[in-house]
Amino acid sequence: MEDAAAGRPVPGRGPVIPGLHRRLGWPSGGQAAVAARVNPAGGSVVYASWNGATELDTWTVLAGTTAGALAKAGSQRRAGFETAITVNTKGPYFAAAAEDASGHVLAQSATVRLEE
């Protein structure tokens, strides 16, 4: 975890990937991860992954203007190791819920803030 501009750790926040406006978030005790970037065509692209989760079927993206008020913004069936989900919101707060084929939530990523 680091502040991309200064290269310093930022407590409680995932690492910033300079130039991509992506931030990764991992739940404490889970394996699901999420990152987001601004979509030049509008909205955002959220990337979700969970290494080794064979029961994972669908990712549901949660987004909101505050970290405490997230709502469903879109979903996408898992596509390999990392799934890209385009949503029509700029957030700037995002999380992703991993669901099995029955729609049961297996895990949820940490909430991350999109840095523009």
Secondary structure as UniProt FT lines:
FT   TURN            4..7
FT   TURN            11..12
FT   STRAND          16..17
FT   TURN            18..21
FT   STRAND          22..23
FT   TURN            28..29
FT   STRAND          33..38
FT   TURN            40..41
FT   STRAND          44..49
FT   TURN            51..52
FT   TURN            54..55
FT   STRAND          58..64
FT   TURN            67..68
FT   STRAND          71..77
FT   STRAND          82..87
FT   STRAND          93..99
FT   TURN            101..102
FT   STRAND          105..108
FT   STRAND          112..113
//
